[in-house]
Amino acid sequence: MEITCRFPHKLFNFTLLLWVSHLQATDQSFTNFIFGDSLVDVGNNNYLFTLSKADSSPYGIDFRPSNGQPTGRFTNGRTISDIVGEALGAKSAPTPYLEPNTEVNTIHSGINYASGSAGIFDDTGLLFIGRVPLRQQVSYFEKSKDYMVRMIGENGTKEMLKKSMFTITIGSNDILNYIQPSIPFFSQDKLPIGVLQDSMVFHLTTHLKRLHELGARKFVVVGVGPLGCIPFARALNLIPAGKCSDQVNQIVRGYNMKLRHSLRTLNTELGYHNTTFVYANSYDLFLKLVLNYRQFGLENADKPCCGGYFPPFTCFKGPNQNSSQAACEDRSKFVFWDAYHPTEAANLIVAKALLDGDQTVATPFNIRYLNHL
């Protein structure tokens, strides 16, 4: 009787051992742990009570894996992280952390923790109600790591994380919250711009160091893009077509400069741990795209493909519309999908540059080179 009771347990352990051995013997496909905001959210906000959602048409209209159905991506198709992952051999995009039963994907492809309206600061996006701030995203990764350790052990997890990429795309909402008009009962006294920038860099750096402590070694930290050029900021500041808000872009440039300096310091301090922080210069890339869009085969860099050019900037399918009627006819010719987010066409251009560009695009080297380290 004693032998009968033990046999299933031994069989389970033997099967698990075979599975782990097979996993470790097979070349690890591209694994990416993604942190950030709506630029890279793939559906976490679908599981929150929030005003920041992209779970209805026409969002996702050009996303082939879902046959054009919305997934929670805040664009018409793929995000930059989706495109980069495909180029580097990912078998599938990392699933959203809040999706039920997603843990099993952790070891194979990574996890996406990003959340629309989230920021570096905990209170960023408060008006949207539900969101997952960066601090909580890092805490979620810690839970994912615990799962990995249970599955493949401490050494297996350490080796896997050394080869994985950690992509952080966040900061836009912190600045957008700052430039918006104050709302009674919700607003606080605004910090001086320099203090805002320093505080953002300090808190982001703190979270990067925590991820390093948890085993991350390959980082891609994406700078904030030219927010003064997005339809929302131009409408807010009454900027005419073809122009950007210099005031907003100046705030972004100052933050990016300080972030870049901080990442250089981290590379110096932690480089002996075989750790690399790549700074992705999305600002210059996207500004060039907005100002020279026709050179990239696009036709419109002012109006959003979906939703209004003025408040409330809503992008949705009306009761008597189909998904195609709710958006512009040719999404491949627009820079902006809605008042805040780029189209897949724009994402493709930026992703290709980040993958293979020179040091003006990504420093100390591009993402493809980082992946081969």
Helices and strands as residue ranges (DSSP letters): H 2-25, E 32-36, G 44-47, G 64-66, H 80-87, E 95-96, G 103-105, H 106-109, E 111-112, G 126-128, H 134-163, E 165-169, H 172-179, H 193-213, E 218-222, G 227-229, H 231-236, H 246-270, G 271-273, E 276-280, H 282-291, G 293-296, H 323-326, G 331-333, H 344-356, E 362-363, H 367-372
